[in-house]
Amino acid sequence: MAKVEQVLSLEPQHGLKFQGPFTDVVTTNLKLGNPTDRNVCFKVKTTALRRYCVRPNSGVMPGPLSMCR
């Protein structure tokens, strides 16, 4: 199977960090960037659906040079 080309840029690149206290809702940001001149679809998945809510969890990033927070 061919290697899939990485199209979107991610910030942070390697993981999200959540700052406590965890007695209330805690948020953090993932920034997606589309450096191409093409439209790119994305979908964010979580392994713990009841603990983490992602909004928007999917969409289309129109090119060129668009960003989604």
N, C-alpha and C positions, 0 to 999 in steps of 0.2 A: 504494500500500500504506500502511495506517495505521501511525503510529508506535507502537511497543510501549511500554507503560507500564513504567517502572522500579519494581519492587516491592521487591526486596531492597536493604538498605543494605550497603555494603562498607566494610571498614576494613583496610588503607588503600584509598582510593578509586581511585588512579590507577596503582598498580603495586607489585610486591613487590621488596624489596631483600634480597639474600643477602650475608652477611658471610663472608669467607674466613677461614682458608686453605681452599682447595678440594681438599685432599689426602684429605679424609674426607667423610662425609655432612654436609651443611649443611641446616638447616631454617629455615623462617620461617612465620609465621602469616597467614592470611587470615580475617577475622572476618565472618561473614554474619549479618545481622539481618533479621527479618521484622516490620516495624512495623504490619502489617495484622491484621485479625481473621480472615483466611482462611488456609487451608493453601497454601503456595507450594512448588513443586518447583524444584530447582536442579541444574545439572550444570556441573562445572568441566572445561574442556578445556585441553590443553597443545599447543604446536606442536612439542615435542621429547619424545616419549614415552619414549625411552630415558634421557633426562637428568633428567626431573622426574617425581616420583610425588606424586599428590594423593590424600589420604585424609581424610574420605570424598570421593569424586569426584562423588557424586550423592546426592540424598535429598529428603525432604519436610520443610519447616520449618513446623510447626504454629503457628497464631496463637493468641492474640495475643502480641506482644512476645517472640518466642523468639530465641535466639542459637545459632550453631554455630561452633566453632573448629576 
